Each structure stands twice: as C-alpha cells, then as structure tokens.
Amino acid sequence: MLEKFKGRYFEKKFLAGLAAKKRVLFLTTSNRWSGGDKDDKPKSTRLAEILADKAGRDKVEIIDVPSLNIYPCEGNVSAAAGNNCGAIKALLKDKTKNPSGCHRCWASVNNQDDELWKISRPLLESDCVVFFASVRWGQANACYQKLLERLTWLENRHVSLGEDNILKNISAGVVLVGHNWRADKVLDVHKQVLKFFGFRVAKELCWSWQYTHDAFDESNSGYRADRLEFFKMLKNLK
C-alpha cells in the first residue's frame, strides 16, 4: 500500500496551507449513482468533507460538481471562425448568476439551465480553491475534466485575448485518489494545468493517494482492501 503513513503529514501541511485563507472553495468531482447507498460516497469526497470540517465550515464551501447540470464545452477555442472562447459577446447577462460580470462562456449563454455559474460565482469570490477527483483509467475522472474544459474561458481571457488574469490572486490545489495506476503522474499534469489557468498553485494543497503500484490489480478483493485502507487513513484524520 502507498501513502500508508503519510496521511497525517498531508493533513498537517494541507490545513496549514488553508490557515490564512478567508474564503475557500472545495470542488468534489467524483460520482456515484444517486439511487444507491447514500453512505457510499466517493473516497475523494469523504476526504474533502473531513478536511473542510477541520479547516472550519464557516470558511470552506463544498460543491458537489456531478450534482449540477453542467453542459459540455462547445469547443469555441478552435472553431472555424477562430478562437471565440471567453469573448465579451459571451457574457452571461444575469446579475444574480454573474455578479462579478466576468462569466463569459457561450455554453452558459446558449443553455439557460446550465449551472456552471454555481461554480464560477463562488470561485471568483474565493481566495482559494481545491479540486478533489478520482483517477480512472490513468486520468482524472470525466466530471472533473468536463469542468476544466468549461472553465477554459478563464484561461483564454488572459492567455489568448490579452485581458487581465482574474485568477492571479486565487490559490489552488488538486487532490487525487486512485487505485492502481498513474495517480502521481495525473497530479503532475493537473498542477501544471492549474498554472496554465493562472491560479497560484500551492504545493501543500496538492496530493495524490494510490492503493497499489500493481496496474494489473483489478480484483474485487483488491478494491475492497483499497477502500478499507483508505478509510483507515481517514479515521486517523478525524
């Protein structure tokens, strides 16, 4: 088992990284079927809840991303007419959904029931954001990836359109939980992605946990042992 004795070390460094923050956003992106066991939450979500309790729910807000109605990215970065992602014409004209006036995404304009604003509004009001995800097939889970693609307008605004970086004062981290393959590599990739976006990536807010290095361990017993080992670590954090 990996990271078996590092849970306490991670917790200490992670909470220290949040200590000076005033408004923190945790975005959990792993999912389970809503009609299943209500106690069978994804491991990364459980970890986020425990860390939020320790940091203080008065300053940490948790949003369960898969529960929101978020449309796929429309790919306007590379459309036939050129890069139109985050253009001024893509402004979401709703002061309740977009009080900052910064939310500019065509998918939000084209789909009135799109709920990306429920993430962008608190995100732009926060001084720290941490993404929590599971690792599936050697990559971060699909809900996390969809969210990143839908937030591309934040990166495109300053990188391609030459405007100001509205994320420059927001610290960011990513926490990944995997079973047997590439969790550490995926962490490296998404730390760099957050830097591309313009966040201030904090190393103490970045961490990955993986049960085994055996990429061929796909047995039911292995997954059960994985869960037991992870929750043993969580129990030590409580």
N, C-alpha and C positions, 0 to 999 in steps of 0.2 A: 504494500500500500504506500502511496505517496502522500506527502504533506501531513503525515500522521501526527507529527509533533510540532507542526508549525501553526496550528490554529490559534493558539494563544498569542504567538508573535504577530501574526497577521492582524488579529483583533486590536492589539495594543497600538500598532502603527496606524491602522485604519482609523481608529477613533481619535488618535492624536491629530490626524490629518483633517478631521472634521471640527476639532475643538474651537477654532477661531471663526468658523463659518456661522452665518446668521440664518440663512435660509437654504436648506439642502433638499434636492430632489433625487429620489431613488426611482429608477425606471426598471421594473421587472418585466422580462420579455419571454420567459419560458412558459409553456402552457400545458394544461390538462383538459380533458373533456369535462365540460361544465356539469354534465349529468352524472359524473362518477362520485367517488368517495370525496367528500368535502375536506377531509383531513389529508388527502393525498396531494399536497401542494408540491410543485417542483422544488428541488433542493435549493436552487439559487434564490427562489422566492422566500423560502423559510429563512435562509441566511440573511437576506435583506431585512426581514421583519425583526430578527434578533438584533441586528446592528442598529436599526432605527430605534428600537427600544432603549438600547444602551446609549445612543447619542442623544436621545430625547425627542419624543414625538412632537414636542412643541416647535421644533425647528426642522424636522425631517418629514417630508411628504412622500408617500409611496403611491405610485401609479402603476396599475397592472395593465400593461400595454395591450396584451391579447384581448382584453375585455372591451376595448374601444373599437369603433368602426372606422378603421383607417384604410383608405383606398391605396392601391399600389401606385408607385411612382409612375408618371406618364412619360418619363424619358426625355423631357424637354431640353436637357443639356445637349443632346446630339440630334435634334430634329432637322428635317430637311432645310428649314429656314435658318438654321444656326442655333446657337445657344440662347435660349429664351427663359432658362430656369431662374426664378427669383427676380424677374424683371418687374419694374414698377407697375406695369399693367396687370401683374398677377397679385396685386394687393387684395387681401381679404377685407372687404369693406363692411366690417361689423365691429363696433367698438367694444362690445361685450366679449367677443371671441378674440379680438385683436387690439387690446387697449394700447399696446406699445406702438402700433402702426408699422410693425416690422414683418409681420407674417405675410409673405409673398410666395404663394405656391399655387400653381394652376390647378392641381388636383383638388385643392380646397375650394377654389372658385367654381370649378366645374361640377362639384358634387356637394350639394347643400347639406347633406347629412354626414359629411366627412368630419371626423373628430380629432384630427391632428392638432387643432387649436387647444385641446385639453392638455396637450403636452407642451406646445410652444409657449403658451401663456405663462404657466408656472416656471418653465425653463428660463425664459428671459427675465423673470423676476427673482431668480435664484442666484446665489454666488457659488454654488457647487452642484454638480450633477454626477451621479454614479449609475452606470448601466449594468444590470445583472442579467446574465444569459447562460444558457446551457450550450454545450458543444455537441453537435450532431453531425455525423459523417465528416468529421475533420474541419467543420466550420461552425460559426455561431449560428444559433437557431434562426429559422425563417422569419419569425416575428421581429427579431432584433434587426435582421438585415433589411426587412421592409421599412422599418422605422428609420434606419440610417439613410436609405435611399430617399425617403420622403422629406428628410431634413436637409437634403443637398442644397437647397436654396440658401441656407445659412452659410455654407462654404462658398457657393458660387458668387454670392453677393460681393465678397471682398477679393476672392481669387480671380474671378473672370470678369466681373462687372466693374471692378476698381473702386468699390464703395468701402465704407468703414467695416471693420471686423467687430460685430456686436457681441461676439463670444469671448473677446480677449480677456475679460475680467472674470470669467467663469472657470473655476477649477473643475476638472473632470477625471473620472476614473472608470474602470471596467473590471467587473468580477465575473469569472467564468467557472463553470462546474462541468466537468466531463467524466467519462467512464474509462476510456482506454486509448485515446488517440488524439494527439496534437493540441491539447489544451494550452500548453505553454507557447506553441507556435501561433495559435489563434490569438492569444493575448498580445503577443508582439505586434501582430498585424493591426489589431484594433487600437492599440496605444498610438500607433502611427496614424491611423485613420482619424482619431480624435485630434491629433496635432494638425493634420491637414485641414480639419474643420475650423481650427483657430482657437480651440479650447486651451487652457493652461493645464496640461496633463500632469497630475500629481502621482508620482510612483508609489506613494504609500496608499493610494486608493485603487491600485491595480494589482490583481491577484488571480491566480488560477489554481484549481484543485482537480486532481485526476486520481481515480482509484488505483489504476494499474498501468504499467507500460506495455502490457501484452495486448497488442492491437487485435489479436485474434480471440480475446476473451469475450465471447458473446453469449455465454451460457446464462441460463436463468439464475443459477446459483451464484454466478459472479455478480449479476446485477443486484441480487438480494443482499449479498455481502457488502457491495458498494454502498447501498442505502444504509445498512446498519453502521458501517464505518463512518459515513458522513454524519449521521445523526448522533453518533457517539461524540464526534468533534463538536457539534452544535450544543450538545448537552454541557460540554465543558466550557462553552462560551457563556451560557446562561448565568 
